[in-house]
């Protein structure tokens, strides 16, 4: 598995996800301006009971917080879809 | 004026502000392109767009301003709304159109 995805999974364990899918889409973005920094592009679908009662902004913030310094360094762009188990 | 004050001034003096990479005509990132397209789909063509690639201080400062690590970022009436994924969700549910109608 991609090293960055392994690191993401490790950090996101803090959110106790019931389901977590992460795709590396970096290849689709090779050569564009934002890709110059070297960070990858990822798409994630995450299901966690901890998202209950949180709106999308709060869910994304919880994810960014869990990822910590991976954001911006190893992750250039991240598309997030976040559900509770009930919504999924 | 420090950069946080500059940003506060921008988001409070324009009803709809989009921080993006590139311009609405020539976006430099897929997420920024999506964000600008969503605003246009909502009938908002005169939003205030800030090209962060032209201003490294704003590019870094905006991440602290909303405690949000990515660009694009949408503000309506000085309030942070979200990035491209959240804009898409709100657009599909019709909530973004309501926020824009109230703010514009």
N, CA and C atoms of all chains as a GROMACS GRO file, in nm:
protein
  576
    1UNK      N    1   0.084  -0.120   0.000
    1UNK     CA    2   0.000   0.000   0.000
    1UNK      C    3   0.088   0.125   0.000
    2UNK      N    4   0.037   0.226  -0.065
    2UNK     CA    5   0.103   0.357  -0.066
    2UNK      C    6   0.134   0.401   0.077
    3UNK      N    7   0.254   0.454   0.096
    3UNK     CA    8   0.300   0.492   0.231
    3UNK      C    9   0.212   0.601   0.292
    4UNK      N   10   0.175   0.699   0.210
    4UNK     CA   11   0.093   0.810   0.263
    4UNK      C   12  -0.044   0.758   0.306
    5UNK      N   13  -0.100   0.666   0.227
    5UNK     CA   14  -0.231   0.610   0.263
    5UNK      C   15  -0.219   0.534   0.395
    6UNK      N   16  -0.110   0.462   0.413
    6UNK     CA   17  -0.089   0.389   0.539
    6UNK      C   18  -0.082   0.488   0.656
    7UNK      N   19  -0.012   0.600   0.636
    7UNK     CA   20  -0.003   0.702   0.741
    7UNK      C   21  -0.139   0.764   0.770
    8UNK      N   22  -0.216   0.788   0.663
    8UNK     CA   23  -0.350   0.846   0.680
    8UNK      C   24  -0.437   0.752   0.763
    9UNK      N   25  -0.432   0.623   0.729
    9UNK     CA   26  -0.513   0.524   0.801
    9UNK      C   27  -0.475   0.521   0.949
   10UNK      N   28  -0.345   0.529   0.974
   10UNK     CA   29  -0.296   0.526   1.111
   10UNK      C   30  -0.352   0.644   1.192
   11UNK      N   31  -0.345   0.764   1.133
   11UNK     CA   32  -0.391   0.884   1.203
   11UNK      C   33  -0.543   0.885   1.219
   12UNK      N   34  -0.613   0.836   1.114
   12UNK     CA   35  -0.758   0.842   1.117
   12UNK      C   36  -0.818   0.737   1.211
   13UNK      N   37  -0.735   0.647   1.259
   13UNK     CA   38  -0.782   0.550   1.359
   13UNK      C   39  -0.837   0.623   1.481
   14UNK      N   40  -0.789   0.746   1.504
   14UNK     CA   41  -0.837   0.828   1.616
   14UNK      C   42  -0.988   0.854   1.607
   15UNK      N   43  -1.042   0.848   1.484
   15UNK     CA   44  -1.185   0.873   1.465
   15UNK      C   45  -1.266   0.743   1.470
   16UNK      N   46  -1.201   0.633   1.498
   16UNK     CA   47  -1.266   0.502   1.510
   16UNK      C   48  -1.359   0.473   1.391
   17UNK      N   49  -1.305   0.482   1.267
   17UNK     CA   50  -1.392   0.461   1.151
   17UNK      C   51  -1.441   0.316   1.139
   18UNK      N   52  -1.568   0.301   1.103
   18UNK     CA   53  -1.622   0.167   1.076
   18UNK      C   54  -1.587   0.127   0.934
   19UNK      N   55  -1.568   0.228   0.850
   19UNK     CA   56  -1.529   0.202   0.713
   19UNK      C   57  -1.442   0.319   0.667
   20UNK      N   58  -1.337   0.286   0.592
   20UNK     CA   59  -1.248   0.392   0.544
   20UNK      C   60  -1.189   0.348   0.411
   21UNK      N   61  -1.225   0.423   0.306
   21UNK     CA   62  -1.168   0.395   0.174
   21UNK      C   63  -1.090   0.516   0.130
   22UNK      N   64  -0.966   0.493   0.090
   22UNK     CA   65  -0.882   0.604   0.042
   22UNK      C   66  -0.826   0.566  -0.093
   23UNK      N   67  -0.848   0.653  -0.190
   23UNK     CA   68  -0.793   0.630  -0.324
   23UNK      C   69  -0.688   0.735  -0.353
   24UNK      N   70  -0.581   0.693  -0.416
   24UNK     CA   71  -0.476   0.785  -0.460
   24UNK      C   72  -0.508   0.830  -0.601
   25UNK      N   73  -0.537   0.959  -0.617
   25UNK     CA   74  -0.570   1.012  -0.750
   25UNK      C   75  -0.458   1.100  -0.804
   26UNK      N   76  -0.341   1.087  -0.745
   26UNK     CA   77  -0.231   1.177  -0.782
   26UNK      C   78  -0.201   1.172  -0.932
   27UNK      N   79  -0.209   1.053  -0.990
   27UNK     CA   80  -0.173   1.038  -1.131
   27UNK      C   81  -0.261   1.125  -1.220
   28UNK      N   82  -0.387   1.145  -1.179
   28UNK     CA   83  -0.478   1.227  -1.260
   28UNK      C   84  -0.439   1.373  -1.261
   29UNK      N   85  -0.356   1.412  -1.162
   29UNK     CA   86  -0.325   1.555  -1.148
   29UNK      C   87  -0.180   1.586  -1.180
   30UNK      N   88  -0.106   1.487  -1.227
   30UNK     CA   89   0.036   1.509  -1.256
   30UNK      C   90   0.051   1.625  -1.353
   31UNK      N   91   0.144   1.715  -1.323
   31UNK     CA   92   0.173   1.823  -1.417
   31UNK      C   93   0.096   1.951  -1.394
   32UNK      N   94  -0.013   1.946  -1.314
   32UNK     CA   95  -0.083   2.073  -1.296
   32UNK      C   96  -0.013   2.154  -1.187
   33UNK      N   97  -0.044   2.281  -1.180
   33UNK     CA   98   0.029   2.374  -1.092
   33UNK      C   99   0.040   2.320  -0.951
   34UNK      N  100  -0.074   2.278  -0.896
   34UNK     CA  101  -0.076   2.238  -0.757
   34UNK      C  102   0.005   2.112  -0.728
   35UNK      N  103   0.030   2.034  -0.830
   35UNK     CA  104   0.101   1.908  -0.810
   35UNK      C  105   0.252   1.929  -0.797
   36UNK      N  106   0.298   2.051  -0.827
   36UNK     CA  107   0.441   2.077  -0.822
   36UNK      C  108   0.503   2.057  -0.684
   37UNK      N  109   0.424   2.085  -0.582
   37UNK     CA  110   0.476   2.073  -0.446
   37UNK      C  111   0.511   1.930  -0.408
   38UNK      N  112   0.460   1.833  -0.484
   38UNK     CA  113   0.496   1.695  -0.460
   38UNK      C  114   0.394   1.617  -0.379
   39UNK      N  115   0.305   1.686  -0.309
   39UNK     CA  116   0.204   1.616  -0.230
   39UNK      C  117   0.104   1.545  -0.320
   40UNK      N  118   0.040   1.444  -0.265
   40UNK     CA  119  -0.052   1.366  -0.346
   40UNK      C  120  -0.196   1.416  -0.339
   41UNK      N  121  -0.276   1.366  -0.431
   41UNK     CA  122  -0.420   1.394  -0.434
   41UNK      C  123  -0.492   1.266  -0.390
   42UNK      N  124  -0.582   1.279  -0.293
   42UNK     CA  125  -0.653   1.162  -0.242
   42UNK      C  126  -0.801   1.188  -0.233
   43UNK      N  127  -0.876   1.078  -0.241
   43UNK     CA  128  -1.022   1.085  -0.226
   43UNK      C  129  -1.059   0.985  -0.117
   44UNK      N  130  -1.136   1.029  -0.020
   44UNK     CA  131  -1.169   0.938   0.091
   44UNK      C  132  -1.318   0.933   0.120
   45UNK      N  133  -1.364   0.815   0.153
   45UNK     CA  134  -1.498   0.798   0.208
   45UNK      C  135  -1.480   0.736   0.345
   46UNK      N  136  -1.530   0.804   0.447
   46UNK     CA  137  -1.507   0.761   0.584
   46UNK      C  138  -1.641   0.755   0.658
   47UNK      N  139  -1.658   0.646   0.734
   47UNK     CA  140  -1.781   0.627   0.811
   47UNK      C  141  -1.742   0.612   0.957
   48UNK      N  142  -1.793   0.703   1.040
   48UNK     CA  143  -1.759   0.696   1.183
   48UNK      C  144  -1.876   0.742   1.268
   49UNK      N  145  -1.902   0.670   1.377
   49UNK     CA  146  -2.009   0.715   1.468
   49UNK      C  147  -1.977   0.851   1.531
   50UNK      N  148  -1.848   0.889   1.530
   50UNK     CA  149  -1.810   1.018   1.591
   50UNK      C  150  -1.861   1.139   1.513
   51UNK      N  151  -1.912   1.115   1.389
   51UNK     CA  152  -1.962   1.228   1.311
   51UNK      C  153  -2.106   1.263   1.347
   52UNK      N  154  -2.169   1.182   1.430
   52UNK     CA  155  -2.309   1.209   1.468
   52UNK      C  156  -2.319   1.347   1.532
   53UNK      N  157  -2.415   1.425   1.486
   53UNK     CA  158  -2.438   1.558   1.542
   53UNK      C  159  -2.344   1.665   1.489
   54UNK      N  160  -2.251   1.627   1.400
   54UNK     CA  161  -2.160   1.725   1.342
   54UNK      C  162  -2.202   1.758   1.199
   55UNK      N  163  -2.196   1.886   1.162
   55UNK     CA  164  -2.221   1.921   1.022
   55UNK      C  165  -2.095   1.891   0.939
   56UNK      N  166  -2.107   1.915   0.808
   56UNK     CA  167  -1.995   1.878   0.720
   56UNK      C  168  -1.866   1.951   0.756
   57UNK      N  169  -1.878   2.081   0.788
   57UNK     CA  170  -1.757   2.158   0.822
   57UNK      C  171  -1.688   2.096   0.943
   58UNK      N  172  -1.767   2.061   1.045
   58UNK     CA  173  -1.708   2.004   1.167
   58UNK      C  174  -1.649   1.865   1.138
   59UNK      N  175  -1.713   1.787   1.052
   59UNK     CA  176  -1.659   1.655   1.016
   59UNK      C  177  -1.525   1.670   0.943
   60UNK      N  178  -1.522   1.762   0.846
   60UNK     CA  179  -1.397   1.781   0.772
   60UNK      C  180  -1.287   1.831   0.867
   61UNK      N  181  -1.324   1.921   0.959
   61UNK     CA  182  -1.222   1.973   1.053
   61UNK      C  183  -1.166   1.859   1.139
   62UNK      N  184  -1.254   1.769   1.184
   62UNK     CA  185  -1.209   1.656   1.267
   62UNK      C  186  -1.110   1.570   1.188
   63UNK      N  187  -1.139   1.552   1.059
   63UNK     CA  188  -1.051   1.472   0.974
   63UNK      C  189  -0.916   1.543   0.954
   64UNK      N  190  -0.923   1.673   0.923
   64UNK     CA  191  -0.798   1.750   0.904
   64UNK      C  192  -0.714   1.747   1.032
   65UNK      N  193  -0.782   1.759   1.146
   65UNK     CA  194  -0.710   1.761   1.273
   65UNK      C  195  -0.641   1.627   1.297
   66UNK      N  196  -0.712   1.518   1.268
   66UNK     CA  197  -0.653   1.385   1.286
   66UNK      C  198  -0.532   1.366   1.192
   67UNK      N  199  -0.543   1.420   1.072
   67UNK     CA  200  -0.433   1.404   0.975
   67UNK      C  201  -0.313   1.490   1.010
   68UNK      N  202  -0.339   1.599   1.084
   68UNK     CA  203  -0.230   1.683   1.135
   68UNK      C  204  -0.138   1.732   1.026
   69UNK      N  205  -0.007   1.714   1.046
   69UNK     CA  206   0.090   1.773   0.954
   69UNK      C  207   0.100   1.698   0.821
   70UNK      N  208   0.024   1.590   0.804
   70UNK     CA  209   0.021   1.528   0.671
   70UNK      C  210  -0.043   1.623   0.570
   71UNK      N  211  -0.140   1.704   0.619
   71UNK     CA  212  -0.206   1.800   0.532
   71UNK      C  213  -0.102   1.903   0.487
   72UNK      N  214  -0.097   1.924   0.355
   72UNK     CA  215  -0.005   2.026   0.304
   72UNK      C  216   0.133   1.971   0.276
   73UNK      N  217   0.180   1.877   0.358
   73UNK     CA  218   0.313   1.820   0.332
   73UNK      C  219   0.303   1.699   0.241
   74UNK      N  220   0.234   1.595   0.291
   74UNK     CA  221   0.222   1.473   0.212
   74UNK      C  222   0.093   1.472   0.131
   75UNK      N  223  -0.006   1.548   0.176
   75UNK     CA  224  -0.135   1.552   0.109
   75UNK      C  225  -0.155   1.691   0.052
   76UNK      N  226  -0.156   1.700  -0.080
   76UNK     CA  227  -0.180   1.831  -0.140
   76UNK      C  228  -0.330   1.858  -0.148
   77UNK      N  229  -0.406   1.756  -0.182
   77UNK     CA  230  -0.549   1.775  -0.199
   77UNK      C  231  -0.623   1.651  -0.153
   78UNK      N  232  -0.738   1.676  -0.092
   78UNK     CA  233  -0.814   1.566  -0.034
   78UNK      C  234  -0.962   1.593  -0.054
   79UNK      N  235  -1.027   1.499  -0.120
   79UNK     CA  236  -1.171   1.509  -0.137
   79UNK      C  237  -1.236   1.417  -0.034
   80UNK      N  238  -1.328   1.470   0.046
   80UNK     CA  239  -1.380   1.397   0.160
   80UNK      C  240  -1.530   1.376   0.148
   81UNK      N  241  -1.573   1.252   0.172
   81UNK     CA  242  -1.714   1.224   0.194
   81UNK      C  243  -1.722   1.154   0.328
   82UNK      N  244  -1.796   1.214   0.424
   82UNK     CA  245  -1.798   1.162   0.561
   82UNK      C  246  -1.941   1.133   0.604
   83UNK      N  247  -1.963   1.009   0.650
   83UNK     CA  248  -2.096   0.966   0.694
   83UNK      C  249  -2.090   0.913   0.836
   84UNK      N  250  -2.206   0.914   0.901
   84UNK     CA  251  -2.224   0.832   1.022
   84UNK      C  252  -2.269   0.694   0.974
   85UNK      N  253  -2.259   0.590   1.057
   85UNK     CA  254  -2.305   0.458   1.015
   85UNK      C  255  -2.453   0.459   0.972
   86UNK      N  256  -2.534   0.543   1.037
   86UNK     CA  257  -2.677   0.551   1.003
   86UNK      C  258  -2.698   0.609   0.863
   87UNK      N  259  -2.614   0.704   0.826
   87UNK     CA  260  -2.629   0.770   0.695
   87UNK      C  261  -2.575   0.685   0.582
   88UNK      N  262  -2.485   0.596   0.614
   88UNK     CA  263  -2.410   0.523   0.510
   88UNK      C  264  -2.496   0.417   0.444
   89UNK      N  265  -0.162   4.687   0.864
   89UNK     CA  266  -0.266   4.584   0.872
   89UNK      C  267  -0.199   4.448   0.851
   90UNK      N  268  -0.218   4.355   0.944
   90UNK     CA  269  -0.159   4.223   0.920
   90UNK      C  270  -0.249   4.143   0.826
   91UNK      N  271  -0.200   4.026   0.786
   91UNK     CA  272  -0.269   3.953   0.680
   91UNK      C  273  -0.407   3.904   0.726
   92UNK      N  274  -0.420   3.872   0.855
   92UNK     CA  275  -0.550   3.829   0.906
   92UNK      C  276  -0.652   3.945   0.897
   93UNK      N  277  -0.605   4.067   0.921
   93UNK     CA  278  -0.693   4.184   0.908
   93UNK      C  279  -0.731   4.208   0.762
   94UNK      N  280  -0.634   4.186   0.673
   94UNK     CA  281  -0.662   4.202   0.530
   94UNK      C  282  -0.772   4.104   0.488
   95UNK      N  283  -0.760   3.980   0.532
   95UNK     CA  284  -0.859   3.878   0.496
   95UNK      C  285  -0.995   3.913   0.557
   96UNK      N  286  -0.994   3.955   0.684
   96UNK     CA  287  -1.121   3.992   0.749
   96UNK      C  288  -1.189   4.104   0.672
   97UNK      N  289  -1.109   4.200   0.629
   97UNK     CA  290  -1.161   4.312   0.549
   97UNK      C  291  -1.222   4.260   0.418
   98UNK      N  292  -1.154   4.166   0.353
   98UNK     CA  293  -1.205   4.114   0.225
   98UNK      C  294  -1.338   4.041   0.243
   99UNK      N  295  -1.344   3.956   0.344
   99UNK     CA  296  -1.465   3.872   0.357
   99UNK      C  297  -1.584   3.951   0.413
  100UNK      N  298  -1.557   4.062   0.480
  100UNK     CA  299  -1.670   4.139   0.534
  100UNK      C  300  -1.713   4.251   0.439
  101UNK      N  301  -1.627   4.288   0.344
  101UNK     CA  302  -1.668   4.398   0.256
  101UNK      C  303  -1.727   4.349   0.124
  102UNK      N  304  -1.731   4.216   0.105
  102UNK     CA  305  -1.796   4.159  -0.013
  102UNK      C  306  -1.890   4.049   0.033
  103UNK      N  307  -2.010   4.043  -0.026
  103UNK     CA  308  -2.106   3.941   0.021
  103UNK      C  309  -2.060   3.797  -0.006
  104UNK      N  310  -1.998   3.775  -0.120
  104UNK     CA  311  -1.955   3.639  -0.156
  104UNK      C  312  -1.808   3.644  -0.198
  105UNK      N  313  -1.723   3.572  -0.124
  105UNK     CA  314  -1.580   3.574  -0.154
  105UNK      C  315  -1.532   3.430  -0.171
  106UNK      N  316  -1.460   3.405  -0.280
  106UNK     CA  317  -1.402   3.273  -0.304
  106UNK      C  318  -1.250   3.287  -0.312
  107UNK      N  319  -1.180   3.222  -0.220
  107UNK     CA  320  -1.034   3.212  -0.228
  107UNK      C  321  -1.004   3.090  -0.312
  108UNK      N  322  -0.928   3.111  -0.418
  108UNK     CA  323  -0.907   3.002  -0.513
  108UNK      C  324  -0.769   3.009  -0.576
  109UNK      N  325  -0.731   2.899  -0.644
  109UNK     CA  326  -0.606   2.897  -0.719
  109UNK      C  327  -0.641   2.929  -0.864
  110UNK      N  328  -0.588   3.042  -0.912
  110UNK     CA  329  -0.624   3.090  -1.044
  110UNK      C  330  -0.744   3.183  -1.035
  111UNK      N  331  -0.806   3.206  -1.149
  111UNK     CA  332  -0.922   3.296  -1.155
  111UNK      C  333  -1.043   3.215  -1.202
  112UNK      N  334  -1.165   3.272  -1.184
  112UNK     CA  335  -1.283   3.199  -1.233
  112UNK      C  336  -1.273   3.165  -1.382
  113UNK      N  337  -1.210   3.255  -1.461
  113UNK     CA  338  -1.194   3.231  -1.605
  113UNK      C  339  -1.085   3.126  -1.632
  114UNK      N  340  -0.977   3.133  -1.551
  114UNK     CA  341  -0.864   3.041  -1.570
  114UNK      C  342  -0.823   2.976  -1.438
  115UNK      N  343  -0.907   2.888  -1.387
  115UNK     CA  344  -0.870   2.821  -1.261
  115UNK      C  345  -0.748   2.733  -1.280
  116UNK      N  346  -0.666   2.724  -1.174
  116UNK     CA  347  -0.540   2.648  -1.183
  116UNK      C  348  -0.547   2.517  -1.105
  117UNK      N  349  -0.666   2.479  -1.063
  117UNK     CA  350  -0.680   2.359  -0.982
  117UNK      C  351  -0.823   2.310  -1.000
  118UNK      N  352  -0.840   2.179  -1.005
  118UNK     CA  353  -0.973   2.122  -1.030
  118UNK      C  354  -1.075   2.159  -0.923
  119UNK      N  355  -1.030   2.162  -0.798
  119UNK     CA  356  -1.123   2.195  -0.689
  119UNK      C  357  -1.169   2.340  -0.699
  120UNK      N  358  -1.075   2.429  -0.734
  120UNK     CA  359  -1.110   2.570  -0.750
  120UNK      C  360  -1.204   2.590  -0.869
  121UNK      N  361  -1.180   2.514  -0.975
  121UNK     CA  362  -1.267   2.522  -1.093
  121UNK      C  363  -1.409   2.481  -1.055
  122UNK      N  364  -1.420   2.371  -0.978
  122UNK     CA  365  -1.551   2.323  -0.934
  122UNK      C  366  -1.622   2.428  -0.852
  123UNK      N  367  -1.548   2.489  -0.758
  123UNK     CA  368  -1.608   2.588  -0.669
  123UNK      C  369  -1.664   2.706  -0.747
  124UNK      N  370  -1.586   2.755  -0.844
  124UNK     CA  371  -1.631   2.870  -0.924
  124UNK      C  372  -1.752   2.832  -1.009
  125UNK      N  373  -1.750   2.709  -1.063
  125UNK     CA  374  -1.863   2.663  -1.146
  125UNK      C  375  -1.991   2.652  -1.064
  126UNK      N  376  -1.978   2.606  -0.939
  126UNK     CA  377  -2.096   2.592  -0.854
  126UNK      C  378  -2.158   2.729  -0.828
  127UNK      N  379  -2.074   2.828  -0.799
  127UNK     CA  380  -2.128   2.963  -0.777
  127UNK      C  381  -2.202   3.013  -0.901
  128UNK      N  382  -2.143   2.989  -1.018
  128UNK     CA  383  -2.208   3.034  -1.142
  128UNK      C  384  -2.340   2.959  -1.163
  129UNK      N  385  -2.340   2.829  -1.128
  129UNK     CA  386  -2.462   2.750  -1.142
  129UNK      C  387  -2.572   2.802  -1.050
  130UNK      N  388  -2.532   2.867  -0.941
  130UNK     CA  389  -2.628   2.927  -0.849
  130UNK      C  390  -2.669   3.066  -0.896
  131UNK      N  391  -2.617   3.109  -1.011
  131UNK     CA  392  -2.653   3.240  -1.064
  131UNK      C  393  -2.570   3.354  -1.008
  132UNK      N  394  -2.464   3.320  -0.936
  132UNK     CA  395  -2.378   3.425  -0.880
  132UNK      C  396  -2.255   3.441  -0.970
  133UNK      N  397  -2.254   3.548  -1.047
  133UNK     CA  398  -2.143   3.570  -1.140
  133UNK      C  399  -2.048   3.678  -1.093
  134UNK      N  400  -2.093   3.758  -0.997
  134UNK     CA  401  -2.013   3.874  -0.956
  134UNK      C  402  -1.949   3.853  -0.819
  135UNK      N  403  -1.917   3.728  -0.786
  135UNK     CA  404  -1.850   3.704  -0.658
  135UNK      C  405  -1.708   3.760  -0.662
  136UNK      N  406  -1.655   3.788  -0.543
  136UNK     CA  407  -1.521   3.843  -0.531
  136UNK      C  408  -1.424   3.726  -0.521
  137UNK      N  409  -1.342   3.709  -0.624
  137UNK     CA  410  -1.248   3.596  -0.625
  137UNK      C  411  -1.109   3.644  -0.591
  138UNK      N  412  -1.043   3.573  -0.501
  138UNK     CA  413  -0.905   3.606  -0.463
  138UNK      C  414  -0.817   3.492  -0.512
  139UNK      N  415  -0.725   3.526  -0.603
  139UNK     CA  416  -0.631   3.426  -0.654
  139UNK      C  417  -0.514   3.413  -0.557
  140UNK      N  418  -0.513   3.306  -0.479
  140UNK     CA  419  -0.409   3.293  -0.376
  140UNK      C  420  -0.270   3.269  -0.437
  141UNK      N  421  -0.266   3.226  -0.563
  141UNK     CA  422  -0.135   3.202  -0.625
  141UNK      C  423  -0.062   3.334  -0.650
  142UNK      N  424  -0.137   3.445  -0.651
  142UNK     CA  425  -0.074   3.576  -0.670
  142UNK      C  426  -0.031   3.637  -0.537
  143UNK      N  427  -0.069   3.574  -0.426
  143UNK     CA  428  -0.037   3.632  -0.296
  143UNK      C  429  -0.006   3.524  -0.193
  144UNK      N  430   0.124   3.490  -0.179
  144UNK     CA  431   0.164   3.383  -0.088
  144UNK      C  432   0.122   3.408   0.057
  145UNK      N  433   0.117   3.535   0.098
  145UNK     CA  434   0.077   3.566   0.236
  145UNK      C  435  -0.069   3.529   0.260
  146UNK      N  436  -0.153   3.560   0.162
  146UNK     CA  437  -0.295   3.523   0.175
  146UNK      C  438  -0.310   3.372   0.164
  147UNK      N  439  -0.231   3.311   0.076
  147UNK     CA  440  -0.238   3.165   0.057
  147UNK      C  441  -0.215   3.093   0.190
  148UNK      N  442  -0.118   3.140   0.270
  148UNK     CA  443  -0.093   3.078   0.401
  148UNK      C  444  -0.191   3.131   0.506
  149UNK      N  445  -0.216   3.263   0.501
  149UNK     CA  446  -0.300   3.327   0.604
  149UNK      C  447  -0.443   3.277   0.605
  150UNK      N  448  -0.495   3.243   0.487
  150UNK     CA  449  -0.635   3.201   0.480
  150UNK      C  450  -0.654   3.066   0.551
  151UNK      N  451  -0.548   2.986   0.554
  151UNK     CA  452  -0.558   2.855   0.620
  151UNK      C  453  -0.575   2.872   0.771
  152UNK      N  454  -0.507   2.973   0.826
  152UNK     CA  455  -0.522   3.002   0.969
  152UNK      C  456  -0.654   3.073   0.997
  153UNK      N  457  -0.694   3.160   0.904
  153UNK     CA  458  -0.811   3.243   0.926
  153UNK      C  459  -0.934   3.158   0.961
  154UNK      N  460  -0.957   3.052   0.884
  154UNK     CA  461  -1.075   2.968   0.906
  154UNK      C  462  -1.038   2.837   0.975
  155UNK      N  463  -0.910   2.822   1.012
  155UNK     CA  464  -0.864   2.694   1.064
  155UNK      C  465  -0.904   2.582   0.968
  156UNK      N  466  -0.867   2.602   0.842
  156UNK     CA  467  -0.907   2.511   0.733
  156UNK      C  468  -0.786   2.498   0.642
  157UNK      N  469  -0.732   2.378   0.621
  157UNK     CA  470  -0.600   2.368   0.558
  157UNK      C  471  -0.598   2.370   0.406
  158UNK      N  472  -0.716   2.380   0.344
  158UNK     CA  473  -0.716   2.366   0.197
  158UNK      C  474  -0.784   2.484   0.130
  159UNK      N  475  -0.759   2.494   0.002
  159UNK     CA  476  -0.816   2.596  -0.087
  159UNK      C  477  -0.882   2.520  -0.201
  160UNK      N  478  -1.000   2.556  -0.247
  160UNK     CA  479  -1.073   2.682  -0.227
  160UNK      C  480  -1.145   2.692  -0.092
  161UNK      N  481  -1.180   2.815  -0.057
  161UNK     CA  482  -1.263   2.844   0.060
  161UNK      C  483  -1.367   2.948   0.020
  162UNK      N  484  -1.492   2.919   0.057
  162UNK     CA  485  -1.602   3.012   0.027
  162UNK      C  486  -1.649   3.082   0.154
  163UNK      N  487  -1.670   3.213   0.143
  163UNK     CA  488  -1.726   3.293   0.252
  163UNK      C  489  -1.851   3.364   0.202
  164UNK      N  490  -1.957   3.359   0.281
  164UNK     CA  491  -2.078   3.436   0.250
  164UNK      C  492  -2.106   3.526   0.370
  165UNK      N  493  -2.117   3.656   0.344
  165UNK     CA  494  -2.138   3.755   0.451
  165UNK      C  495  -2.036   3.740   0.564
  166UNK      N  496  -1.913   3.718   0.529
  166UNK     CA  497  -1.807   3.710   0.630
  166UNK      C  498  -1.798   3.576   0.701
  167UNK      N  499  -1.891   3.484   0.670
  167UNK     CA  500  -1.893   3.354   0.737
  167UNK      C  501  -1.828   3.248   0.647
  168UNK      N  502  -1.739   3.169   0.705
  168UNK     CA  503  -1.680   3.057   0.632
  168UNK      C  504  -1.787   2.952   0.604
  169UNK      N  505  -1.796   2.910   0.480
  169UNK     CA  506  -1.898   2.809   0.442
  169UNK      C  507  -1.834   2.672   0.425
  170UNK      N  508  -1.720   2.665   0.354
  170UNK     CA  509  -1.655   2.536   0.335
  170UNK      C  510  -1.569   2.536   0.210
  171UNK      N  511  -1.517   2.417   0.179
  171UNK     CA  512  -1.437   2.397   0.058
  171UNK      C  513  -1.524   2.337  -0.052
  172UNK      N  514  -1.457   2.283  -0.155
  172UNK     CA  515  -1.529   2.238  -0.274
  172UNK      C  516  -1.626   2.123  -0.245
  173UNK      N  517  -1.586   2.027  -0.161
  173UNK     CA  518  -1.676   1.913  -0.132
  173UNK      C  519  -1.803   1.961  -0.063
  174UNK      N  520  -1.785   2.052   0.034
  174UNK     CA  521  -1.900   2.101   0.110
  174UNK      C  522  -1.988   2.189   0.021
  175UNK      N  523  -1.925   2.268  -0.065
  175UNK     CA  524  -2.004   2.348  -0.160
  175UNK      C  525  -2.091   2.258  -0.246
  176UNK      N  526  -2.033   2.145  -0.291
  176UNK     CA  527  -2.109   2.053  -0.377
  176UNK      C  528  -2.227   1.993  -0.300
  177UNK      N  529  -2.200   1.951  -0.176
  177UNK     CA  530  -2.308   1.895  -0.093
  177UNK      C  531  -2.420   1.996  -0.073
  178UNK      N  532  -2.380   2.120  -0.037
  178UNK     CA  533  -2.480   2.223  -0.008
  178UNK      C  534  -2.556   2.262  -0.135
  179UNK      N  535  -2.487   2.257  -0.249
  179UNK     CA  536  -2.552   2.289  -0.376
  179UNK      C  537  -2.655   2.181  -0.411
  180UNK      N  538  -2.616   2.056  -0.391
  180UNK     CA  539  -2.706   1.946  -0.427
  180UNK      C  540  -2.829   1.942  -0.336
  181UNK      N  541  -2.813   1.987  -0.212
  181UNK     CA  542  -2.928   1.987  -0.120
  181UNK      C  543  -3.009   2.116  -0.131
  182UNK      N  544  -2.960   2.213  -0.209
  182UNK     CA  545  -3.032   2.339  -0.226
  182UNK      C  546  -3.000   2.442  -0.119
  183UNK      N  547  -2.918   2.403  -0.020
  183UNK     CA  548  -2.889   2.497   0.089
  183UNK      C  549  -2.797   2.610   0.046
  184UNK      N  550  -2.707   2.581  -0.047
  184UNK     CA  551  -2.613   2.686  -0.090
  184UNK      C  552  -2.690   2.800  -0.159
  185UNK      N  553  -2.788   2.761  -0.242
  185UNK     CA  554  -2.869   2.862  -0.311
  185UNK      C  555  -2.938   2.951  -0.208
  186UNK      N  556  -2.986   2.892  -0.098
  186UNK     CA  557  -3.055   2.970   0.007
  186UNK      C  558  -2.957   3.064   0.076
  187UNK      N  559  -2.839   3.012   0.109
  187UNK     CA  560  -2.738   3.095   0.175
  187UNK      C  561  -2.700   3.213   0.085
  188UNK      N  562  -2.685   3.184  -0.045
  188UNK     CA  563  -2.644   3.290  -0.139
  188UNK      C  564  -2.757   3.392  -0.156
  189UNK      N  565  -2.880   3.344  -0.159
  189UNK     CA  566  -2.994   3.434  -0.176
  189UNK      C  567  -3.005   3.526  -0.055
  190UNK      N  568  -2.978   3.472   0.063
  190UNK     CA  569  -2.987   3.552   0.185
  190UNK      C  570  -2.872   3.650   0.194
  191UNK      N  571  -2.755   3.609   0.142
  191UNK     CA  572  -2.636   3.690   0.160
  191UNK      C  573  -2.612   3.789   0.047
  192UNK      N  574  -2.675   3.768  -0.066
  192UNK     CA  575  -2.636   3.842  -0.184
  192UNK      C  576  -2.719   3.968  -0.203
   0.00000   0.00000   0.00000
